[in-house]
Amino acid sequence: MSAENFHQLPGGRYRELSKRFHEELILPLAEVLRECVGARSPEKAVNMLIGSLVGYAGLHIHHQHEEMDGDEAAETLLTGILPGGGR
């Protein structure tokens, strides 16, 4: 829903939710990643991280794959995003 700025929600609430999503999730994660990703865009890294986690969760929910492992998923994703594999 965030990719579409929460327009699916009734009553015009999408503006406030979109703003809060950006302020409470995107910006704090970008700030954390800013120090880790160097010259690369921290906002792009945040979008890749969140999008990947949402996709992973969606596959699990819709296809009943093996039990989700959030820690493993995050480690795998950060390995690709952070210089030196996130270590």
C-alpha positions as CSV (number, residue, x, y, z in Angstrom):
1,M,0.0,0.0,0.0
2,S,2.9,2.4,0.7
3,A,4.0,2.0,-2.9
4,E,0.7,3.6,-3.9
5,N,0.8,6.1,-1.1
6,F,-2.1,4.3,0.7
7,H,-4.6,5.5,-1.9
8,Q,-6.6,2.3,-1.4
9,L,-7.8,3.5,2.0
10,P,-11.1,5.3,2.4
11,G,-11.8,8.7,3.7
12,G,-8.7,10.5,2.5
13,R,-6.6,9.0,5.3
14,Y,-3.9,8.2,2.7
15,R,-2.1,11.5,3.0
16,E,-1.5,11.2,6.7
17,L,-0.6,7.5,6.5
18,S,1.9,8.2,3.7
19,K,3.5,11.0,5.6
20,R,3.7,8.9,8.8
21,F,5.1,5.9,6.9
22,H,7.8,8.2,5.5
23,E,8.6,9.9,8.8
24,E,8.5,6.9,11.1
25,L,10.0,4.2,8.9
26,I,11.7,5.5,5.8
27,L,13.6,8.4,7.3
28,P,14.9,6.6,10.4
29,L,16.1,3.6,8.4
30,A,17.7,5.9,5.8
31,E,19.6,7.7,8.6
32,V,20.9,4.3,10.0
33,L,21.9,3.2,6.5
34,R,23.4,6.5,5.5
35,E,26.5,5.7,7.6
36,C,26.7,2.2,6.2
37,V,26.1,2.5,2.4
38,G,28.7,5.2,1.7
39,A,28.2,7.1,-1.5
40,R,25.2,5.0,-2.5
41,S,21.7,6.4,-1.8
42,P,20.4,5.4,1.6
43,E,16.8,6.0,0.5
44,K,17.3,3.5,-2.4
45,A,18.7,1.0,0.1
46,V,15.7,1.4,2.4
47,N,13.3,0.9,-0.5
48,M,15.1,-2.3,-1.6
49,L,15.2,-3.6,2.0
50,I,11.5,-2.9,2.7
51,G,10.4,-4.1,-0.7
52,S,12.3,-7.3,-0.4
53,L,11.0,-8.0,3.1
54,V,7.4,-7.4,1.9
55,G,7.9,-9.6,-1.1
56,Y,9.4,-12.4,1.1
57,A,6.4,-12.1,3.5
58,G,4.0,-12.1,0.6
59,L,5.4,-15.3,-0.8
60,H,5.2,-17.0,2.5
61,I,1.6,-15.8,3.1
62,H,0.3,-16.8,-0.3
63,H,2.3,-19.9,-1.0
64,Q,2.7,-21.4,2.5
65,H,6.4,-21.9,2.0
66,E,8.6,-23.1,4.9
67,E,8.4,-21.0,8.1
68,M,9.6,-17.5,7.7
69,D,12.9,-16.6,9.2
70,G,13.0,-12.8,9.5
71,D,16.5,-12.7,10.9
72,E,17.9,-14.8,8.1
73,A,16.0,-12.7,5.5
74,A,17.4,-9.4,7.0
75,E,20.9,-10.8,7.1
76,T,20.7,-12.0,3.5
77,L,19.4,-8.6,2.3
78,L,21.9,-6.6,4.3
79,T,24.7,-8.7,3.0
80,G,23.8,-7.4,-0.5
81,I,23.2,-3.8,0.6
82,L,26.0,-3.0,3.0
83,P,29.7,-2.8,2.0
84,G,31.6,-5.8,3.2
85,G,28.5,-7.9,3.5
86,G,27.1,-6.0,6.6
87,R,29.7,-7.4,8.9
